[in-house]
Amino acid sequence: MPQINIMLKAGSYPVVIGNRIDNKFLSLLKTNAQNCRLFVFFDARFYALHGKKIESLLESKKQILESFVIPSGEKSKSASALERIYDFLLDSKISRDDFILACGGGVTTDLVGYAAATTLRGIRWGAVSTTLLGMVDAAIGGKTGINHESGKNLIGAFWQPSFVICNTAHLQTLPEREMIAGLGEVIKYGGLIGNDLINEIEKFLKKGDLYDTRALEKLINLSVRYKGSIVAQDEREKNIRMFLNLGHTFGHAIEKTLGYGKLLHGEAIIIGLLAAVILSRKVNRTSAKALYRYESLLKKCLRFLPYFPLKPAELLKNMQIDKKRFGQELRFVLLKRPGKPFIASGLKPKLIIDSVKECLALYKAEGR
Ligand SMILES: NC(=O)c1ccc[n+]([C@@H]2O[C@H](COP(=O)([O-])OP(=O)(O)OC[C@H]3O[C@@H](n4cnc5c(N)ncnc54)[C@H](O)[C@@H]3O)[C@@H](O)[C@H]2O)c1
């Protein structure tokens, strides 16, 4: 059972990965929430599939339990959903010593983590992350928050959990599209880490079983280890944490151009990663050979994605608007080769336009 400790200045916390980790989960709860009340929040879909099992696990240990179910979907990352959580916690007279548990994907851990960060100026919390994207990304690193009319994740706080549980048995019920979306972020880490992870992703895809728990454990382990090491060096995203945005400048613009909810975030990231790799080789021609294998992997993954027509000009416009609005210049995380990211700005527009066109033509040909 792999355990990765996220080492931060204020202390460390464990991320436990595996499919027989109930005892470890209970012992972490015992350490963190023994003589206090435990407030458990569930994503609704996850609750319907696994909620009773978790509740009876907790009840068997006489954990004092107050459960709250959150409607599934991005809409729950809103001020109104947050308000309902505040009402529940404050009506239940939560105290500073109590403990909050968030069980769900990134929506739940972002929302509940933010409620934990802000209620009574900060309550300790733990995450049972239940989606692949949550396990490798959203639940790791302490970024919590909600969306605002002006954009995604604009209200938030850094508030680290006391532990994160990644039970690969929970992934068995995750829809295939959600698995692919999570895989998008794993492939991003492949670009950042290099061949160690790329080899594992290739093996995983070759085997063709998206729900192979052993293989998933490896992918999650390598991804969390990498994200943990970056967060440890740059908890507040002042410098190298930005590398984690590989593929995201394009990916966010794709989501925005299509309208949120058509492609899942991680699906858009797969296309965004391909655009970033194409741009990388145009910016630095000597990288072409080194990037060939990673680029081929990304091209192969396009076949998992539903196809929606996208106009390059609209995508480029959205990329510019978003940045200008926040007074930033257009910056990209690019690769010299897998494992060697760098930040590029002030690029010639033609290079960006050509990369977007090339990438969208491939998506059109391969998407389904
Ligand atoms: N905080 C961060 O650092 C960070 C990083 C990346 C993404 N995010 C955020 O994460 C969110 C996306 O997370 P997500 O992809 O996990 O989405 P999600 O939380 O909406 O979950 C995806 C879907 O899977 C369902 N689900 C969850 N667990 C399940 C299970 N075990 N079996 C069956 N169904 C299950 C949910 O009900 C939902 O329909 C976005 O809001 C994004 O902004 C945050």
The ligand as a Gaussian input file, in Angstrom:
#p B3LYP/6-31G(d) Opt

LIG

0 1
 N       -7.941000      21.966000      -6.196000
 C       -7.201000      21.639000      -7.226000
 O       -5.961000      21.697000      -7.192000
 C       -7.881000      21.143000      -8.464000
 C       -7.115000      20.546000      -9.485000
 C       -7.782000      20.025000     -10.593000
 C       -9.165000      20.112000     -10.680000
 N       -9.864000      20.722000      -9.683000
 C      -11.328000      20.816000      -9.748000
 O      -11.870000      19.507000      -9.704000
 C      -13.147000      19.525000     -10.326000
 C      -13.275000      18.305000     -11.217000
 O      -13.099000      17.156000     -10.435000
 P      -13.665000      15.739000     -10.903000
 O      -13.238000      15.497000     -12.285000
 O      -13.316000      14.783000      -9.838000
 O      -15.240000      16.006000     -11.015000
 P      -16.466000      15.722000     -10.052000
 O      -16.144000      15.925000      -8.632000
 O      -17.603000      16.500000     -10.620000
 O      -16.739000      14.157000     -10.290000
 C      -17.031000      13.701000     -11.576000
 C      -18.292000      12.840000     -11.614000
 O      -18.029000      11.590000     -11.038000
 C      -19.022000      11.264000     -10.045000
 N      -18.323000      10.406000      -9.084000
 C      -17.418000      10.748000      -8.148000
 N      -16.879000       9.666000      -7.594000
 C      -17.462000       8.600000      -8.171000
 C      -17.289000       7.191000      -8.050000
 N      -16.363000       6.677000      -7.265000
 N      -18.061000       6.381000      -8.802000
 C      -18.968000       6.913000      -9.679000
 N      -19.153000       8.224000      -9.863000
 C      -18.396000       9.057000      -9.117000
 C      -19.508000      12.593000      -9.568000
 O      -20.818000      12.490000      -9.065000
 C      -19.471000      13.416000     -10.844000
 O      -20.638000      13.172000     -11.587000
 C      -13.264000      20.842000     -11.079000
 O      -14.138000      21.691000     -10.381000
 C      -11.849000      21.393000     -11.034000
 O      -11.821000      22.798000     -11.032000
 C       -9.248000      21.217000      -8.579000

